[in-house]
Amino acid sequence: MKAVILAAGYGTRLQRDIDSDRSGHFQHLAGVAKPLLPVGRCALISHWASVLTRTGCVDGIFVVTNALHHEAFQTWAQEFPNVRVLSDGTRANEDRLGALACLQLTIGHFSLDDHLIVIGGDTLFKEDFSLLKFMGRFSELQAECGDSSLVLTYRCKDEETSKYGILEVDHDLRATCMLEKPRPSETQSRKACPCFYLLSRTCLPLLPEFLHEKKFSNLAILEPNCMARLGRTADASNPNSFAAILSRSFSPKPRGKDRSIFSHTGRPFKKLTTSSSK
C-alpha cells in the first residue's frame, strides 16, 4: 500500500489573513506551506508521515507539492527515508493543477500500481480517529470485492456546506456527485467528505476519466447510518482554525469510537454494519 499526500496548494486565504493580522502572532508563518505549519513539536505533515510509517502497511509515501514550496518539502523529507517529493511545476495559485490532477501526476511519475491512501496535506483527524481500524475495514471490503474503495463523511451544519466538499447520493445510496463548497440552497446533502480516501488499485485507471468528466461517478455508499463520526477533522485554512489545532490534541491515534462510510467502484455487495472500539 502507498500513500499520496496532496500538498500543492498555495494557502492564499491563510497567507492573506496572516498578512492582515495586526497581533503579529502569526507573522513567523508567512510564506510557510500549510502542511509544514508547526503542530506540536513537528510539522503538520509529519504527524501523517509518522503514523503511516508506524502502521507497517504503507511502504511508500509520496508528497506532491508546487515549485514554490518544493525545496522546503525536500528539506522536510530528509527526516523520513520512505518519503519522496514531487513538484507539479506551478509557481502561482492561478496555475495550480487541482487535487485530482496532482494525484494523477504522482501516480504516473512514480508508476504507482497499488492501493492508495490519499490525504489532504492540510488536514488532521482528531485523536478518536483510528487509522488501523480504517485500514482493517478496507481489507474486509477487499476480501468481498476487489474493487472496493473507502471514503469518509461526517454530517455538517447547513451553514457549513460552503466550507467543504459535499457528497450526494441517490435513493439507492449510490453517489451521484461531489460538490465543492456548495451553498446550502444548492444541495440537500449535509455529508461533508474530507480529503481522505483509500483507493483500490483497480480504480486507478478511472482517474483520467474522472479528470475528463470533472466529477466522481459509479460510487455506491453503504450503510447510511454510518455516515458520521469516523475522523472529525481540523484544517489550517486560516489563523483561527490553525490556533484551534494548536489548542487541542490532534493525532491519528487508534482510539475512540469509530463509524465509517464505505463506497466502492464496481458491483454492489451486502451492507456492512458499524463497530466500536473500546
Stockholm file with secondary structure:
# STOCKHOLM 1.0

chainA/1-278         MKAVILAAGYGTRLQRDIDSDRSGHFQHLAGVAKPLLPVGRCALISHWASVLTRTGCVDGIFVVTNALHHEAFQTWAQEFPNVRVLSDGTRANEDRLGALACLQLTIGHFSLDDHLIVIGGDTLFKEDFSLLKFMGRFSELQAECGDSSLVLTYRCKDEETSKYGILEVDHDLRATCMLEKPRPSETQSRKACPCFYLLSRTCLPLLPEFLHEKKFSNLAILEPNCMARLGRTADASNPNSFAAILSRSFSPKPRGKDRSIFSHTGRPFKKLTTSSSK
#=GR chainA/1-278 SS CEEEEEECCCCHHHHHHHHHCTTCTTGGGTTCCGGGSEETTEEHHHHHHHHHHHTSCCCEEEEEECTTTHHHHHHHHTTCTTEEEEECSCCSGGGCCCHHHHHHHHHHHTTCCSCEEEEETTEEECTTCCHHHHHHHHHHHHHHCTTEEEECCEECCGGGGGGSEEEEECTTSEEEEEEESCCGGGCSCCEECCSEEEECGGGGGGHHHHHHHTSCCSEEEECGGGCSCSCCEEECSSHHHHHHHHHSCCCCCSCSCCCCCEEEESSCCCCCCCCCCC
#=GC SS_cons         CEEEEEECCCCHHHHHHHHHCTTCTTGGGTTCCGGGSEETTEEHHHHHHHHHHHTSCCCEEEEEECTTTHHHHHHHHTTCTTEEEEECSCCSGGGCCCHHHHHHHHHHHTTCCSCEEEEETTEEECTTCCHHHHHHHHHHHHHHCTTEEEECCEECCGGGGGGSEEEEECTTSEEEEEEESCCGGGCSCCEECCSEEEECGGGGGGHHHHHHHTSCCSEEEECGGGCSCSCCEEECSSHHHHHHHHHSCCCCCSCSCCCCCEEEESSCCCCCCCCCCC
//
